[in-house]
Amino acid sequence: MKKILVLLAVLCFVGSAAQAAVVTLDMRDYGDGTYDLYASSSLGDNYGIVYYNIDLVNILTAVHESPTGYDLAISAVVGFAGARSNLTGDGALFAYQDTLVGSAPASLIYGIGQTAGDRALLGETGVPWTAPVLLASGTYDVGGPAPGYGQELVVNILTQEWTDGPIPEGLVRAAEVIPEPATMAILALGAIAFLARRR
């Protein structure tokens, strides 16, 4: 009976996690001392990434690549202009779209991490982005450990579109962050295999 309850708890946990907004981080190590950090956001349960604070370790540099620019049409910066923190060594890589500024929501880019796009800017060439979105690129010591994540992995998403002034706080929520694909599925399969072996 205990085994069944544990199995049900694991499956319920995995099922509930699947219903929440999920952001998957993808650290692409090219093996030559360079890497790219991508992020993708689940579809159908949110309107894209608006904030990230990602602890990076075993790196030499990290340079922001998340979309941002200045739009003369609304006299405001758009995209991830807030607190962009390029790194020289391990640390927190963070930036945000300003959901509280008076130019919001016109200054926001929706769907980051979900769909590719190009925000047209008056007087500039535009702000293109990919899906998954490239958050940062950087370097590491090829003779040392591979680049990876520290303990702080926070990504916020928008829960709905907003058309009337600054975004209410309740519409910005923390997503479940998965630093590797299929982590939850592996946890579930591992638990099932463990319980089956104990029979």
N, CA, C and O of each residue as an XYZ file, in Angstrom:
796
protein
N       0.824     -1.201      0.000
C       0.000      0.000      0.000
C       0.866      1.262      0.000
O       0.571      2.231     -0.701
N       1.954      1.235      0.808
C       2.855      2.384      0.871
C       3.447      2.677     -0.504
O       3.576      3.835     -0.902
N       3.811      1.600     -1.233
C       4.406      1.777     -2.542
C       3.446      2.474     -3.488
O       3.845      3.355     -4.250
N       2.186      2.083     -3.439
C       1.178      2.687     -4.319
C       1.008      4.160     -3.999
O       0.898      4.986     -4.906
N       0.984      4.501     -2.693
C       0.819      5.898     -2.295
C       2.004      6.747     -2.745
O       1.825      7.870     -3.216
N       3.218      6.209     -2.601
C       4.403      6.942     -3.034
C       4.368      7.161     -4.541
O       4.665      8.255     -5.020
N       3.998      6.104     -5.298
C       3.921      6.207     -6.744
C       2.892      7.247     -7.156
O       3.152      8.048     -8.054
N       1.731      7.250     -6.518
C       0.684      8.226     -6.827
C       1.152      9.643     -6.517
O       0.855     10.574     -7.265
N       1.885      9.810     -5.414
C       2.385     11.136     -5.040
C       3.355     11.657     -6.091
O       3.305     12.829     -6.463
N       4.245     10.776     -6.572
C       5.210     11.179     -7.592
C       4.503     11.560     -8.881
O       4.824     12.579     -9.492
N       3.533     10.739     -9.299
C       2.811     11.016    -10.532
C       1.984     12.285    -10.426
O       1.896     13.047    -11.388
N       1.372     12.523     -9.263
C       0.604     13.753     -9.055
C       1.518     14.964     -9.105
O       1.162     16.002     -9.662
N       2.718     14.821     -8.509
C       3.677     15.920     -8.514
C       4.100     16.242     -9.941
O       4.153     17.409    -10.331
N       4.399     15.207    -10.717
C       4.802     15.409    -12.105
C       3.654     16.016    -12.903
O       3.870     16.911    -13.720
N       2.429     15.532    -12.668
C       1.271     16.051    -13.386
C       1.008     17.499    -13.064
O       0.709     18.281    -13.966
N       1.112     17.888    -11.782
C       0.852     19.274    -11.402
C       1.930     20.191    -11.944
O       1.652     21.332    -12.315
N       3.181     19.691    -11.994
C       4.265     20.509    -12.540
C       4.039     20.773    -14.018
O       4.369     21.842    -14.531
N       3.458     19.758    -14.710
C       3.235     19.910    -16.138
C       2.185     20.974    -16.419
O       2.202     21.577    -17.493
N       1.266     21.224    -15.480
C       0.218     22.206    -15.686
C       0.716     23.631    -15.459
O       0.127     24.576    -15.983
N       1.773     23.798    -14.698
C       2.307     25.133    -14.424
C       3.162     25.582    -15.603
O       3.617     24.767    -16.406
N       3.375     26.908    -15.691
C       4.276     27.426    -16.721
C       5.691     26.904    -16.454
O       6.176     26.953    -15.324
N       6.335     26.413    -17.490
C       7.660     25.807    -17.361
C       8.630     26.511    -18.309
O       8.331     26.709    -19.487
N       9.787     26.882    -17.782
C      10.854     27.440    -18.604
C      12.032     26.473    -18.568
O      12.522     26.125    -17.494
N      12.481     26.044    -19.729
C      13.600     25.118    -19.842
C      14.849     25.877    -20.281
O      14.845     26.569    -21.299
N      15.911     25.739    -19.501
C      17.189     26.362    -19.840
C      18.049     25.353    -20.595
O      18.077     24.172    -20.248
N      18.735     25.810    -21.607
C      19.553     24.944    -22.446
C      20.946     25.561    -22.596
O      21.137     26.500    -23.369
N      21.917     25.024    -21.847
C      23.302     25.478    -21.923
C      24.005     24.690    -23.025
O      24.233     23.489    -22.879
N      24.345     25.350    -24.113
C      24.978     24.677    -25.250
C      26.484     24.919    -25.205
O      26.970     25.998    -25.547
N      27.198     23.899    -24.779
C      28.654     23.949    -24.653
C      29.252     23.428    -25.962
O      29.033     22.273    -26.329
N      30.002     24.273    -26.660
C      30.539     23.896    -27.964
C      31.903     23.225    -27.876
O      32.478     22.848    -28.896
N      32.424     23.076    -26.653
C      33.653     22.334    -26.457
C      34.924     23.090    -26.801
O      36.019     22.539    -26.685
N      34.801     24.349    -27.225
C      35.971     25.133    -27.619
C      36.178     26.343    -26.717
O      36.887     27.283    -27.079
N      35.553     26.314    -25.535
C      35.657     27.433    -24.620
C      34.560     28.466    -24.798
O      34.606     29.534    -24.189
N      33.563     28.152    -25.636
C      32.430     29.054    -25.810
C      31.126     28.300    -25.536
O      31.062     27.076    -25.653
N      30.099     29.051    -25.174
C      28.787     28.463    -24.911
C      27.701     29.482    -25.221
O      27.962     30.684    -25.287
N      26.491     28.993    -25.409
C      25.300     29.825    -25.519
C      24.276     29.328    -24.506
O      24.190     28.129    -24.239
N      23.506     30.245    -23.947
C      22.440     29.898    -23.017
C      21.103     30.274    -23.645
O      20.829     31.446    -23.902
N      20.274     29.255    -23.887
C      18.951     29.460    -24.463
C      17.877     29.165    -23.416
O      18.120     28.459    -22.437
N      16.689     29.718    -23.645
C      15.545     29.435    -22.778
C      14.297     29.282    -23.630
O      14.094     30.018    -24.596
N      13.468     28.322    -23.263
C      12.173     28.162    -23.921
C      11.089     28.122    -22.856
O      11.295     27.598    -21.761
N       9.939     28.679    -23.189
C       8.814     28.742    -22.261
C       7.676     27.889    -22.804
O       7.435     27.853    -24.010
N       6.984     27.207    -21.910
C       5.887     26.341    -22.320
C       4.802     27.145    -23.033
O       4.645     28.342    -22.794
N       4.065     26.482    -23.900
C       3.016     27.124    -24.686
C       1.647     26.918    -24.053
O       1.398     25.899    -23.409
N       0.767     27.886    -24.240
C      -0.624     27.724    -23.828
C      -0.933     28.086    -22.392
O      -2.104     28.126    -22.013
N       0.094     28.356    -21.565
C      -0.170     28.677    -20.161
C       0.483     29.985    -19.718
O       0.437     30.327    -18.536
N       1.096     30.727    -20.660
C       1.713     32.007    -20.314
C       1.976     32.796    -21.588
O       1.760     32.302    -22.695
N       2.451     34.041    -21.416
C       2.694     34.933    -22.558
C       4.164     35.313    -22.702
O       4.494     36.358    -23.264
N       5.033     34.463    -22.194
C       6.452     34.645    -22.420
C       7.227     35.158    -21.224
O       6.652     35.578    -20.220
N       8.543     35.115    -21.352
C       9.474     35.461    -20.278
C       9.596     36.982    -20.150
O       9.723     37.692    -21.148
N       9.555     37.473    -18.896
C       9.750     38.907    -18.657
C      10.914     39.186    -17.702
O      11.337     40.336    -17.579
N      11.441     38.164    -17.025
C      12.521     38.373    -16.054
C      13.305     37.085    -15.907
O      12.731     35.995    -15.928
N      14.628     37.208    -15.757
C      15.420     36.025    -15.418
C      16.580     36.405    -14.517
O      17.172     37.476    -14.650
N      16.889     35.512    -13.606
C      18.021     35.630    -12.683
C      18.632     34.239    -12.594
O      18.148     33.385    -11.852
N      19.694     34.021    -13.352
C      20.254     32.679    -13.531
C      21.701     32.670    -13.060
O      22.550     33.382    -13.597
N      21.961     31.863    -12.061
C      23.297     31.747    -11.477
C      24.149     30.849    -12.372
O      23.833     29.676    -12.567
N      25.237     31.413    -12.916
C      26.127     30.659    -13.795
C      27.457     30.391    -13.099
O      27.995     31.263    -12.417
N      27.983     29.184    -13.275
C      29.254     28.807    -12.661
C      30.203     28.253    -13.723
O      29.782     27.836    -14.802
N      31.489     28.261    -13.391
C      32.554     27.759    -14.265
C      32.636     28.528    -15.581
O      32.900     27.941    -16.630
N      32.409     29.850    -15.525
C      32.475     30.665    -16.729
C      33.534     31.763    -16.568
O      33.916     32.129    -15.456
N      33.987     32.267    -17.703
C      34.854     33.443    -17.713
C      34.053     34.702    -18.020
O      34.249     35.745    -17.397
N      33.135     34.589    -19.001
C      32.304     35.726    -19.380
C      30.893     35.270    -19.718
O      30.653     34.107    -20.043
N      29.966     36.219    -19.632
C      28.594     36.019    -20.117
C      28.113     37.369    -20.628
O      28.110     38.357    -19.894
N      27.710     37.402    -21.882
C      27.250     38.636    -22.517
C      25.789     38.464    -22.910
O      25.418     37.481    -23.551
N      24.966     39.432    -22.517
C      23.533     39.349    -22.815
C      23.259     39.368    -24.311
O      23.861     40.126    -25.071
N      22.324     38.501    -24.704
C      21.848     38.451    -26.084
C      20.328     38.588    -26.148
O      19.757     38.589    -27.238
N      19.672     38.703    -25.006
C      18.205     38.806    -24.989
C      17.770     40.088    -25.685
O      18.483     41.091    -25.633
N      16.595     40.071    -26.345
C      16.197     41.191    -27.200
C      15.918     42.479    -26.435
O      15.221     42.476    -25.420
N      16.477     43.589    -26.944
C      16.219     44.910    -26.381
C      16.562     45.968    -27.420
O      17.309     45.707    -28.363
N      16.017     47.149    -27.241
C      16.288     48.251    -28.154
C      15.523     49.481    -27.708
O      14.802     49.444    -26.711
N      15.681     50.580    -28.453
C      14.961     51.819    -28.129
C      14.004     52.150    -29.267
O      14.401     52.222    -30.430
N      12.758     52.346    -28.920
C      11.721     52.611    -29.908
C      11.346     54.092    -29.872
O      10.717     54.554    -28.919
N      11.730     54.831    -30.904
C      11.417     56.258    -30.969
C       9.920     56.517    -31.041
O       9.448     57.574    -30.622
N       9.175     55.555    -31.570
C       7.736     55.743    -31.727
C       7.035     55.916    -30.385
O       6.032     56.624    -30.292
N       7.562     55.269    -29.342
C       6.955     55.395    -28.010
C       7.918     56.038    -27.021
O       7.610     56.152    -25.834
N       9.084     56.459    -27.507
C      10.116     57.087    -26.662
C      10.430     56.234    -25.436
O      10.416     56.717    -24.304
N      10.707     54.982    -25.682
C      10.974     54.064    -24.564
C      11.827     52.904    -25.035
O      11.827     52.549    -26.213
N      12.564     52.312    -24.083
C      13.279     51.072    -24.377
C      12.282     49.930    -24.384
O      11.281     49.958    -23.669
N      12.566     48.927    -25.196
C      11.699     47.758    -25.264
C      12.523     46.512    -24.953
O      13.746     46.504    -25.090
N      11.830     45.473    -24.537
C      12.504     44.214    -24.253
C      13.272     44.234    -22.946
O      12.915     44.946    -22.008
N      14.341     43.436    -22.900
C      15.095     43.205    -21.659
C      16.161     44.282    -21.442
O      17.358     44.024    -21.575
N      15.709     45.487    -21.108
C      16.629     46.603    -20.903
C      17.004     46.779    -19.440
O      18.008     47.422    -19.135
N      16.219     46.223    -18.535
C      16.437     46.455    -17.110
C      17.566     45.624    -16.531
O      17.571     44.398    -16.646
N      18.532     46.306    -15.900
C      19.599     45.670    -15.109
C      20.358     44.596    -15.859
O      20.669     43.553    -15.284
N      20.663     44.820    -17.118
C      21.445     43.827    -17.873
C      22.823     43.692    -17.250
O      23.555     44.674    -17.125
N      23.174     42.480    -16.861
C      24.385     42.253    -16.058
C      25.367     41.337    -16.766
O      25.401     40.139    -16.483
N      26.167     41.870    -17.679
C      27.218     41.050    -18.277
C      28.185     40.598    -17.187
O      28.447     41.340    -16.241
N      28.706     39.402    -17.317
C      29.553     38.826    -16.269
C      30.992     38.646    -16.734
O      31.254     38.364    -17.903
N      31.916     38.814    -15.793
C      33.311     38.415    -15.994
C      33.643     37.496    -14.816
O      34.226     37.925    -13.820
N      33.267     36.251    -14.948
C      33.399     35.283    -13.863
C      32.025     34.818    -13.410
O      31.001     35.336    -13.854
N      32.020     33.834    -12.519
C      30.763     33.271    -12.031
C      29.891     34.355    -11.410
O      30.390     35.334    -10.856
N      28.570     34.159    -11.513
C      27.662     35.126    -10.911
C      26.267     35.001    -11.472
O      25.953     34.067    -12.209
N      25.417     35.978    -11.102
C      24.018     35.970    -11.510
C      23.839     36.762    -12.794
O      24.176     37.945    -12.858
N      23.314     36.109    -13.805
C      22.961     36.752    -15.055
C      21.500     37.155    -14.956
O      20.628     36.288    -14.895
N      21.215     38.443    -14.938
C      19.813     38.829    -14.833
C      19.492     40.051    -15.670
O      20.338     40.904    -15.939
N      18.222     40.096    -16.073
C      17.678     41.224    -16.827
C      16.162     41.096    -16.772
O      15.626     40.034    -16.454
N      15.479     42.192    -17.086
C      14.021     42.136    -17.057
C      13.426     43.107    -18.068
O      14.049     44.093    -18.460
N      12.192     42.792    -18.478
C      11.373     43.731    -19.214
C      10.626     44.555    -18.162
O      10.067     43.997    -17.218
N      10.614     45.857    -18.321
C      10.020     46.724    -17.305
C       8.500     46.722    -17.421
O       7.922     47.405    -18.267
N       7.871     45.942    -16.555
C       6.413     45.832    -16.577
C       5.733     46.972    -15.838
O       4.516     47.126    -15.943
N       6.485     47.777    -15.093
C       5.899     48.833    -14.272
C       6.013     50.222    -14.892
O       5.360     51.159    -14.432
N       6.833     50.363    -15.928
C       7.044     51.668    -16.544
C       5.763     52.129    -17.241
O       4.937     51.313    -17.650
N       5.613     53.436    -17.370
C       4.398     53.979    -17.969
C       4.187     53.580    -19.411
O       3.054     53.561    -19.891
N       5.294     53.252    -20.127
C       5.162     52.857    -21.538
C       4.687     51.416    -21.701
O       4.346     51.000    -22.808
N       4.662     50.647    -20.605
C       4.121     49.284    -20.691
C       2.604     49.394    -20.886
O       1.985     50.310    -20.343
N       2.004     48.493    -21.637
C       2.601     47.302    -22.241
C       3.219     47.500    -23.620
O       3.722     46.538    -24.200
N       3.198     48.734    -24.171
C       3.748     48.941    -25.516
C       5.228     48.604    -25.596
O       5.724     48.256    -26.668
N       5.942     48.702    -24.476
C       7.383     48.440    -24.481
C       7.726     46.972    -24.249
O       8.898     46.598    -24.282
N       6.717     46.139    -24.015
C       6.964     44.720    -23.758
C       7.029     43.935    -25.059
O       6.382     44.282    -26.047
N       7.816     42.878    -25.040
C       7.837     41.924    -26.141
C       7.212     40.636    -25.610
O       7.786     39.969    -24.748
N       6.052     40.296    -26.121
C       5.356     39.084    -25.690
C       5.899     37.858    -26.420
O       6.465     37.957    -27.509
N       5.711     36.706    -25.792
C       6.055     35.437    -26.429
C       7.519     35.078    -26.414
O       7.937     34.184    -27.150
N       8.331     35.762    -25.579
C       9.766     35.444    -25.523
C       9.946     34.019    -24.984
O       9.408     33.672    -23.933
N      10.699     33.211    -25.708
C      10.904     31.816    -25.337
C       9.893     30.884    -25.968
O       9.988     29.665    -25.821
N       8.910     31.458    -26.679
C       7.854     30.643    -27.289
C       7.873     30.712    -28.807
O       7.783     29.686    -29.481
N       7.992     31.925    -29.349
C       7.979     32.110    -30.793
C       9.108     33.055    -31.196
O       9.499     33.934    -30.428
N       9.617     32.865    -32.390
C      10.626     33.779    -32.929
C       9.922     35.024    -33.441
O       8.734     34.985    -33.759
N      10.659     36.133    -33.521
C      10.051     37.353    -34.023
C      11.063     38.441    -34.257
O      12.270     38.238    -34.118
N      10.544     39.621    -34.620
C      11.392     40.785    -34.862
C      10.570     42.021    -34.533
O       9.619     42.345    -35.244
N      10.928     42.703    -33.470
C      10.211     43.912    -33.068
C      10.700     45.085    -33.918
O      11.860     45.487    -33.820
N       9.816     45.629    -34.747
C      10.184     46.773    -35.568
C      10.357     48.002    -34.680
O       9.522     48.270    -33.816
N      11.440     48.748    -34.893
C      11.722     49.949    -34.111
C      11.883     51.135    -35.041
O      12.615     51.068    -36.029
N      11.201     52.216    -34.723
C      11.343     53.430    -35.504
C      12.764     53.962    -35.351
O      13.219     54.204    -34.234
N      13.471     54.145    -36.477
C      14.805     54.702    -36.434
C      15.907     53.685    -36.196
O      17.081     54.053    -36.162
N      15.554     52.389    -36.025
C      16.557     51.339    -35.838
C      16.259     50.175    -36.766
O      15.224     50.138    -37.431
N      17.189     49.220    -36.798
C      17.026     48.086    -37.700
C      16.058     47.047    -37.167
O      15.601     46.182    -37.914
N      15.741     47.123    -35.877
C      14.822     46.165    -35.288
C      15.486     45.277    -34.264
O      16.706     45.289    -34.106
N      14.669     44.508    -33.571
C      15.158     43.605    -32.526
C      14.656     42.198    -32.833
O      13.523     41.860    -32.490
N      15.485     41.372    -33.477
C      15.068     39.999    -33.758
C      15.362     39.067    -32.585
O      16.255     39.344    -31.784
N      14.629     37.979    -32.480
C      14.927     36.963    -31.490
C      14.486     35.602    -32.019
O      13.681     35.502    -32.944
N      15.032     34.568    -31.409
C      14.777     33.199    -31.838
C      13.889     32.492    -30.815
O      13.626     33.026    -29.738
N      13.442     31.314    -31.151
C      12.740     30.442    -30.207
C      13.328     29.038    -30.353
O      13.237     28.429    -31.418
N      13.940     28.523    -29.262
C      14.183     29.143    -27.957
C      14.962     30.441    -28.103
O      15.671     30.656    -29.086
N      14.811     31.310    -27.089
C      15.460     32.611    -27.150
C      16.885     32.519    -26.618
O      17.135     31.880    -25.596
N      17.816     33.162    -27.320
C      19.201     33.218    -26.864
C      19.307     34.294    -25.785
O      19.138     35.480    -26.070
N      19.587     33.880    -24.544
C      19.725     34.827    -23.442
C      21.134     35.391    -23.336
O      21.313     36.580    -23.070
N      22.135     34.538    -23.544
C      23.519     34.994    -23.358
C      24.475     34.074    -24.104
O      24.172     32.913    -24.376
N      25.640     34.634    -24.425
C      26.742     33.834    -24.951
C      27.973     34.191    -24.137
O      28.056     35.272    -23.554
N      28.926     33.271    -24.103
C      30.090     33.560    -23.280
C      31.225     32.585    -23.488
O      31.223     31.774    -24.415
N      32.208     32.689    -22.586
C      33.402     31.863    -22.670
C      33.666     31.186    -21.329
O      33.150     31.598    -20.290
N      34.482     30.136    -21.381
C      34.913     29.435    -20.177
C      36.290     28.839    -20.428
O      36.755     28.776    -21.566
N      36.927     28.410    -19.365
C      38.251     27.803    -19.464
C      38.094     26.378    -19.966
O      37.575     25.511    -19.263
N      38.548     26.149    -21.185
C      38.355     24.831    -21.786
C      39.110     23.744    -21.023
O      38.786     22.563    -21.156
N      40.117     24.126    -20.223
C      40.863     23.155    -19.434
C      40.231     22.863    -18.086
O      40.715     22.003    -17.350
N      39.148     23.570    -17.751
C      38.483     23.385    -16.463
C      37.133     22.717    -16.626
O      36.840     22.145    -17.676
N      36.308     22.789    -15.585
C      34.974     22.183    -15.667
C      34.081     22.921    -16.660
O      34.293     24.100    -16.945
N      33.099     22.226    -17.172
C      32.174     22.801    -18.148
C      31.285     23.851    -17.482
O      31.025     23.763    -16.282
N      30.815     24.842    -18.243
C      29.912     25.835    -17.671
C      28.615     25.184    -17.210
O      28.151     24.206    -17.796
N      28.043     25.740    -16.158
C      26.812     25.160    -15.623
C      26.035     26.165    -14.796
O      26.268     27.372    -14.868
N      25.105     25.639    -14.007
C      24.199     26.464    -13.214
C      24.539     26.385    -11.736
O      24.973     25.347    -11.235
N      24.335     27.500    -11.050
C      24.413     27.514     -9.603
C      23.049     27.238     -9.008
O      22.215     26.578     -9.627
N      22.822     27.744     -7.803
C      21.574     27.423     -7.102
C      20.422     28.335     -7.476
O      19.268     27.911     -7.423
N      20.701     29.578     -7.854
C      19.631     30.537     -8.119
C      19.189     30.458     -9.574
O      19.925     30.861    -10.475
N      17.995     29.941     -9.798
C      17.438     29.839    -11.146
C      16.002     30.363    -11.094
O      15.070     29.608    -10.818
N      15.831     31.648    -11.359
C      14.504     32.269    -11.274
C      14.148     32.868    -12.626
O      14.907     33.659    -13.186
N      12.989     32.484    -13.142
C      12.483     33.060    -14.385
C      11.008     33.388    -14.178
O      10.229     32.532    -13.758
N      10.628     34.628    -14.472
C       9.235     35.037    -14.364
C       8.605     35.161    -15.741
O       9.259     35.520    -16.720
N       7.309     34.852    -15.785
C       6.564     34.934    -17.041
C       5.325     35.811    -16.834
O       4.925     36.095    -15.705
N       4.733     36.228    -17.950
C       3.451     36.939    -17.909
C       2.329     35.919    -18.034
O       2.393     35.018    -18.871
N       1.302     36.060    -17.205
C       0.200     35.092    -17.246
C      -0.861     35.466    -18.260
O      -1.663     34.615    -18.645
N      -0.890     36.720    -18.706
C      -1.840     37.126    -19.748
C      -1.374     38.420    -20.399
O      -0.501     39.117    -19.883
N      -1.975     38.722    -21.543
C      -1.667     39.991    -22.191
C      -2.354     41.120    -21.438
O      -3.389     40.922    -20.802
N      -1.761     42.308    -21.520
C      -2.315     43.469    -20.824
C      -2.207     44.662    -21.752
O      -1.178     44.855    -22.400
N      -3.258     45.465    -21.822
C      -3.278     46.556    -22.794
C      -3.448     47.935    -22.172
O      -3.537     48.926    -22.896
N      -3.496     48.020    -20.847
C      -3.848     49.290    -20.219
C      -2.859     49.695    -19.136
O      -3.119     49.491    -17.950
N      -1.718     50.272    -19.538
C      -0.766     50.805    -18.570
C       0.111     49.745    -17.929
O       0.172     48.611    -18.404
N       0.803     50.121    -16.829
C       1.708     49.188    -16.146
C       1.031     47.857    -15.804
O      -0.161     47.808    -15.499
N       1.813     46.795    -15.863
C       1.286     45.441    -15.651
C       1.018     45.218    -14.158
O       1.919     45.431    -13.346
N      -0.195     44.796    -13.772
C      -0.442     44.467    -12.360
C       0.499     43.365    -11.875
O       0.800     42.428    -12.615
N       0.960     43.482    -10.630
C       1.928     42.514    -10.093
C       1.446     41.081    -10.203
O       2.244     40.176    -10.443
N       0.164     40.866    -10.033
C      -0.369     39.503    -10.043
C      -0.252     38.803    -11.377
O      -0.420     37.586    -11.451
N       0.036     39.552    -12.444
C       0.149     38.932    -13.765
C       1.570     38.483    -14.085
O       1.812     37.867    -15.123
N       2.514     38.793    -13.189
C       3.894     38.331    -13.347
C       4.142     37.235    -12.322
O       4.087     37.481    -11.117
N       4.414     36.034    -12.797
C       4.567     34.883    -11.900
C       5.866     34.154    -12.163
O       6.418     34.201    -13.262
N       6.346     33.475    -11.125
C       7.541     32.636    -11.278
C       7.168     31.354    -12.003
O       6.154     30.730    -11.691
N       7.976     30.968    -12.957
C       7.778     29.705    -13.667
C       8.588     28.618    -12.999
O       9.528     28.897    -12.255
N       8.223     27.386    -13.264
C       9.078     26.262    -12.862
C      10.255     26.233    -13.831
O      10.051     26.228    -15.045
N      11.468     26.214    -13.321
C      12.657     26.260    -14.172
C      13.310     24.883    -14.220
O      13.603     24.286    -13.185
N      13.530     24.394    -15.422
C      14.173     23.091    -15.634
C      15.495     23.327    -16.356
O      15.495     23.737    -17.517
N      16.634     23.072    -15.682
C      17.919     23.333    -16.321
C      18.330     22.306    -17.358
O      19.317     22.512    -18.064
N      17.608     21.213    -17.468
C      17.884     20.210    -18.495
C      16.556     19.664    -18.992
O      15.626     19.535    -18.196
N      16.428     19.340    -20.274
C      15.171     18.752    -20.773
C      14.847     17.428    -20.107
O      15.741     16.653    -19.767
N      13.557     17.180    -19.924
C      13.024     15.886    -19.458
C      13.374     15.538    -18.027
O      13.296     14.368    -17.651
N      13.762     16.522    -17.206
C      14.122     16.226    -15.822
C      12.964     15.579    -15.065
O      13.158     14.594    -14.353
N      11.763     16.130    -15.219
C      10.610     15.595    -14.485
C      10.273     14.176    -14.947
O       9.939     13.314    -14.134
N      10.364     13.945    -16.247
C      10.068     12.608    -16.753
C      11.066     11.593    -16.211
O      10.687     10.480    -15.849
N      12.343     11.973    -16.153
C      13.367     11.077    -15.612
C      13.088     10.775    -14.146
O      13.247      9.637    -13.707
N      12.670     11.795    -13.380
C      12.326     11.587    -11.972
C      11.196     10.583    -11.835
O      11.257      9.680    -11.001
N      10.167     10.740    -12.651
C       9.019      9.836    -12.573
C       9.411      8.411    -12.946
O       9.040      7.464    -12.252
N      10.160      8.252    -14.041
C      10.570      6.913    -14.466
C      11.487      6.262    -13.435
O      11.410      5.058    -13.191
N      12.362      7.082    -12.830
C      13.253      6.564    -11.792
C      12.468      6.062    -10.598
O      12.785      5.008    -10.047
N      11.440      6.806    -10.188
C      10.620      6.398     -9.048
C       9.863      5.123     -9.360
O       9.773      4.229     -8.518
N       9.314      5.032    -10.572
C       8.577      3.822    -10.949
C       9.504      2.606    -10.985
O       9.146      1.533    -10.499
N      10.703      2.778    -11.563
C      11.664      1.677    -11.641
C      12.082      1.262    -10.232
O      12.219      0.069     -9.961
N      12.284      2.218     -9.337
C      12.679      1.903     -7.974
C      11.600      1.091     -7.258
O      11.903      0.109     -6.581
N      10.346      1.505     -7.410
C       9.248      0.798     -6.749
C       9.047     -0.599     -7.343
O       8.762     -1.556     -6.623
N       9.199     -0.699     -8.663
C       9.030     -2.004     -9.295
C      10.120     -2.979     -8.851
O       9.852     -4.169     -8.687
N      11.331     -2.495     -8.657
C      12.445     -3.342     -8.249
C      12.307     -3.837     -6.829
O      12.818     -4.899     -6.474
N      11.598     -3.043     -6.001
C      11.458     -3.419     -4.586
C      10.387     -4.486     -4.363
O      10.260     -5.015     -3.259
N       9.611     -4.805     -5.412
C       8.544     -5.804     -5.271
C       9.099     -7.192     -4.985
O       8.334     -8.145     -4.839
